[in-house]
């Protein structure tokens, strides 16, 4: 390729990357997107924030010979109903190679590793193997070794094992934190044991192709989740699982399937959500906007869980969604949004009680619910930010 041909190619590649991102913006202005200033503005922010994730997946961390465990979402990069309590970490793999993941589990309340095949959705096709918490052998200090390979490792190579298939594409660790202030995240590395360990120098052709694939991923993934949430929006205040509305094999967290409802709330109303959490390893309530992004969980009361929640004397949890903080202990802050979603997630439970919703006028708010003082609310918010800093190490 001559210098002139190279430059023409790279210029055309950059133009194609920008044009694909530009067309992704059509999502914000489609007919089904709510006609709301905040929703539309945050839709543009969603697209911009996820460019970095698209580049991570399609341009930077894609060599299956030299993969790295990198995080997906964080307090400012969100998508697909990211769990407020979570740290998602993953790496690309090739199903024909053998990988060793070694490190320390940390203290997250829930811990699982999943191997995915490539497939129909931007996040893969289906789960081909997973290990959850107690299924993962570790020493008393929490250290573990995990092998991913198409054939069972020899007896002398001790460790956990997940069998891969030719289509195996990605390994993902889910860490769900309950006590944000005190639970440490996993520290681990991944190594390809039978690869050449070579990270080749990029060519102009590879950069051009991968830039376009990154932009296409941003477009496809954000459209995918917006179309998904529209299925819940037609049945507001009703908790339904993925499988009740969409036949796919990718969206359910191993160990328990989330229940999701869509809400719409005028300024003078409140939404009460009631359920009695069952005995389980972990449960949580997540709260987000139309774009299936969690609300700001650093500075706002946007979630609760098995550690944080204040239950009534009878064991019931009563969530209060209202635009004004009325002092309820389990308040969910809409953060200026008039609609969005709530997710209730149980893991390791035998029963999955379906939450009940009641939408009322603020004047009709029941008395006697658990409450907090302004000082206690301030302390709650301060602890949230400390916990987020601890989890993401920034």
N, C-alpha and C positions, 0 to 999 in steps of 0.2 A: 504494500500500500504506500503510495507516494505521500509526501507531506501534505499536498493539496487534497488528495483523496481522504487522508486521515482527518484533516480539519473539517472537511465537508461532512464526513460521517459523524464526527463528534458534535458538530453544530446541529445536525439533523437529529441526533440522539437527544440532545438537551431540549430541543424544540418539542420532540415527541413526549418527553418526560413532562414538560410544562403543560403541554396541551392535554395530556391525560389527566393531570391534576386539575386543570381548569374545568374539564368536563365532569370531574367528580363533584364539583360544586352544584351541578344540576339537582343533586339530592336535596339540597336545602330549599329549593323553590318548586318542588314537585307538588302535585295537587293534594296529596295526603299529609304533607308536613303541616302541623298546626300553624295558623296565621298569627304568630306571636313574636314580638320583637326579640325577647330573650332567647326563645327556642331557636330562632333562625340565626341569631348572632353566635350562639354556642355551637350550632351546627358547623359554621365556618371554622370555629375554634377547634372542634373535633377533627375536622379534616387536617388542619395545620398541625395539630399535636401528633397525629398518627403518621405523618410523613417520616418521622424518625424511626418509628417501629417498622414501617415498610422497608426503609433502607437497611435496618438491622437484619430483617428476615431475608431480603432479596439481594442485597449488595455486599454487606459486610460480614456477618456471621453465617456464612453459607457453606464453607468448606467442611465436608463431613470427615476429612482426614485430620483437621485441626479445629474441632468445634470448641466453643466456650459456653459455659452456663451463664446466660445473661438474663436479667429480669425483663418482663414484658411491660407490665403496668406499674404506675407509681402515682403519687398525688396529682400529677398534672398530665399524664399520658394514660388515657382510659378508653375502654371499649367493651362492648359485649356483656354488660352487667358485671363488671369486675367486683369481686367481693371486697367490701370495705376493710375486712380483717386480713386480707391476703397479701402474700408475696409470691408471685408466680415467676418461676425461673425455668429456663429451658435451653435446649441446644438442638441443632440439626444433626441427624444421624443417617447412616446408610444401612439398610436392613441386612446387607451381606457382610458387614464388618463387625468386629467385636470391640466393645467399649467397656471401660472400667470407670465407674464413678465412685470416688472415695471422699470421705469427709466426715463432718460431725453434723448430726441431725438438728441440733439446736433444741429449743424448748417450745416450739409452736404447739398449740393445743391439738391441731389436726395436721397430719403430715401424710402426703401420698405422692407416689410417682406413677406416671402414666406414659405409655408409649403409643403413638398414633401412627396410622398409615396416612399417606397423602390421599386426597380424594376430592369430593364435590364441593366442599366449603372452603373458604379462605383459611380456615384453621385445621384443615385435614379432612379425612374421610371417616375413620372410625377408630375406636380404642381397640388395640390388639393385646394389651396386657397392662396390669397395674399391680402395685403393692401398696397396702394401706397400713400405716402405724404399726400395730403389733405384728403384722406379717413381715416386717423388715427386721432382720437380725442385726443387732448392734451390741457393742460392749457396754459395760456399766457407765462409761463416760459419754455414750451416745455416738461413738464412732462406727461407721459402717462402710461396707464395700458392696457395690452393685455391679453386676455384669449384664450387659445387653449383648445378645449374640444369637445367631440362627441355630446353633447347636449347643447343647448343655456343656458347660465348662467341665474340665477334668476335675476329679475329686480333690486333687491337691490345691486347686484354685478356689479357696473357700470364699463364700460371699453369697449374697442374694442374686437371683437370676430372673430376668424377663426374656422370654423367647421372642426374637424379632422375625419378621417376614420380609420377603423381597421388597414390599412396598413401605416398610417402616421408614418414617420421615422425620419424626421429632420426638424428643423426650421432654416431659414437663413435670416439674415438681410444684405441688401446691402446698403452701404453708399457711394455715389459718390461725391467727393469733387471737386469743381471748383476753388475756391480761397483757395489754400492749406495753405497759411500762416495765414488765419483768421477764418477758419471754424473748430469748435470743433467736435470731434466724439461723438457718443452716449455713455452714461454710463447707463448700465442696468443689471438686474439680472433675472434669471429664477428660479421658484420654482414649484415643483410638489405638488399640493394641496391635492391630495388624495392618495399619496404614503406613504410608511412607513418611508421615510427619512433615510433609512439605506443603507450605502455603505458597502457591505459585504467584508470580507477579502478574498483576492484572493487564489484560490487553485492551486496546480501545474497543474492540468488538464486545468484550465481556462487560465493560462499563456501560456501553450503550444499551445492551440487552437488559442488564440488571436494573438500570435506572428505570427503564420502561416497566419492567416487571414490578418494581417497587411502587410506582405510581398506580399501576393496575391493581395491586393488592390493596392500597389505600381505598381506591374507589370501590372494589368488590366487597371488602370487609365492612366498610361503613354502610353500604347499601344493604348488605346481608342482614345486619342487626336492625337497621331501621325498618326493613320489611318484616322482620321477625316481631318487633315490638308492636307493629300495627295489628298483629293478630290478637294481642291482649287488649289493645285499646278499644276494640268493639264490644268488650265485655267488662266494663269498669267495675271495680270493687269486688271482683271475683278471683279467687286464687286458683290458678291452674298450673300444671306442670308443662314442661316442654313437650312431652310425648302426647299430651292431650290435644295439643294444637299443631305440632309439627313432627313429622316422622323422620327423625335424623338420629344418628348414632354418635354425635360429637359433643353435644352440649351438656350432658349430665355429668356432674362431678362424681367420681367413684365414691361409693359409700353412702350415697343419699342424693335424691333428686330435689332441686329447689322448687318451691311453689311461688308463683309470681302473680301479682295483680296490678292492674293499671288504675290510677286514681286521677280525678279531676276535681279541683277544689277552689271555689270562690273565696274571696277575702273574708266573708262573714260566716264561714262554715268551718267545721272541723271534721276530720275522719277518725273514728275510733276503730282500732284493730285489736281484736281480742283472741287469745289462745292460751292454752296451758302447755308449756313446754314439756315434752315427755322426757323420761330418763334417756340420756344419750351421751355420746362422747363430746359432742359440740353442737350448738345451735346458734343461729345468728339472724339478725334482721338487717337487710341492706336497703338503701333508699337512693333513688336516682332520678334522672331527668329523662325526657323523651328520647334522647340519643343513646340511652342505655349506658350512660356514664354515671357512676356514683357521684352524689353531691360532695362538696368539699369536706373531707373527713378530718382535715387538720384543724379547722377553725369553726366548724359548725356541728351541731348535734344531728348527725346524719345516719346513725346506726346504733344498734345495741347488740349484745350477745350474752352467752351463758355466764360470763364474768361480770359484765357491766350492768345488766338489767336490774331493775327494782320490781320484784314481783309483789302482787297483792297477797294478803294473808292466806288466801285460799290457793295460792300457787299460780294464779292467772297473771299473764302479762297483758297490760292495757297500754297500747301505743296511742299517742295523740298526735295527729298531723294537723298543724294549724299554722297560719302565716305569722301569728303573734305568739311569742313565748309566754304562756300562761302559768309557767312554773311546774308543769307536770314532769314527773321524774323520767318518763320514757317519751319525751317529746321528740318528734322528727321535724326538722326545719326544712321547709320546701325551698328555701334559699331563693325566693323570688319567683319560683316556677308555679304555674297553675295546674300542671299535670306532670305525670311521671310514673314510676313503678316502685313497688315494694316487693322485695324478695325475702321469703322465710326459708331458711335452710336447716335441715336436721341431718346430722351425720352419726351413724351408729345407733340409730333409734329402731325400736321394734314397731312403734306406732308413729304415724305422721298426721297429727291433727291439722285439719284445714282451718286457718284463721277466718274469723267472721268480721265483716265490715259494717259499720253503721255511720252514715253521714248525717250530721246534725248542724243546726245553727249554733253559733258560739253561745248564744243566750241560753241554750238548753243543755249546756255541758254538765254532766253528772258531778255531784259533789263527792268528796271523800276519796278521790284517787290519790295514789302516791304522789308526793310533791317534793320539790327541792327549793331551797332558799337561793337568792341571787348569788350569795357567796359560794354555795355548793355548785351552782351552775358554772360559775367562773372556774372553780377547781376541776370540774369535769372537762371543760374545754382545754384547760392548761395541760391536763394529763393526756388528752388525746394528742396534742402536738408533740409532747415528749415521747409518746409511744411511737408516733410516725417517724420521728427522727431516729429512734432506736432501731426500728425495723428496716428503714431504707439506708441508714448509715450516711446521712448527709449533714 
